[in-house]
Amino acid sequence: MPRAVLIVEDSENAAATLEIALSAIPGIRVITALSAKEALQILASGGILVEAIITDLNMPSMDGFEMIRRIREDCTLRATPI
């Protein structure tokens, strides 16, 4: 199973740039979420093992700081590098 990196970025252009850069690393699967809420849903689904998260901090609705706080409160996700 490829290692997965989750990109959380509300700018589609920035997310695409990061995805292109990370896709060049062998064995890395890139998953993108356009909001913190979508990222938390992906993480909660348990269907994908996310080994690292790259996030924007300034996003509408829920910012990156709040998302990080929620991830750190989850005992199954708190050790995930962000």
C-alpha positions in Angstrom: 0.0 0.0 0.0 1.5 3.4 -1.0 2.2 5.9 1.7 -0.4 8.7 1.6 0.1 12.4 2.1 -3.0 14.6 2.7 -2.9 18.1 1.3 -5.4 20.5 2.8 -5.6 23.7 0.8 -8.6 25.8 -0.3 -6.7 27.2 -3.3 -7.0 24.7 -6.1 -3.9 26.1 -7.8 -1.7 25.8 -4.7 -3.1 22.3 -4.0 -2.3 21.2 -7.6 1.3 22.6 -7.4 1.9 20.7 -4.1 0.4 17.5 -5.6 2.6 17.7 -8.7 5.7 18.2 -6.5 4.8 15.3 -4.1 3.7 13.0 -6.9 7.4 13.0 -8.1 8.4 11.1 -5.0 8.2 7.3 -5.6 5.7 5.4 -3.4 3.8 8.5 -2.3 0.0 8.7 -2.9 -1.3 12.3 -2.8 -4.8 13.0 -1.5 -6.2 16.5 -1.6 -9.0 18.2 0.5 -10.2 21.7 -0.3 -11.3 22.3 3.3 -10.5 21.4 6.8 -13.9 19.8 7.2 -13.3 17.6 4.1 -9.8 16.6 5.5 -11.3 15.6 8.8 -13.9 13.4 7.0 -11.1 11.7 5.0 -9.2 11.1 8.2 -12.2 9.8 10.0 -13.2 7.4 7.3 -10.3 5.1 8.1 -10.2 3.9 4.5 -6.9 5.6 3.8 -3.7 5.5 5.9 -2.5 9.1 5.9 1.1 9.3 7.1 1.6 13.1 6.8 -0.5 16.2 6.4 0.4 19.4 4.7 -2.1 22.2 5.4 -3.0 25.8 4.7 -3.6 27.6 8.0 -5.8 30.4 6.6 -9.0 28.8 5.3 -12.6 29.8 5.5 -15.1 28.2 7.8 -12.5 26.1 9.8 -8.9 27.3 9.7 -5.9 25.0 9.8 -5.2 25.7 13.5 -8.7 24.4 14.5 -8.2 21.3 12.2 -4.8 20.6 13.8 -6.3 21.0 17.3 -9.0 18.4 16.4 -6.5 16.0 14.9 -4.3 16.3 18.1 -7.4 15.5 20.2 -7.9 12.2 18.3 -5.9 9.4 19.9 -5.6 7.5 16.6 -4.4 10.6 14.7 -2.4 12.7 17.1 1.0 11.3 16.1 0.4 12.1 12.4 3.1 14.6 11.3 1.6 17.9 10.2 
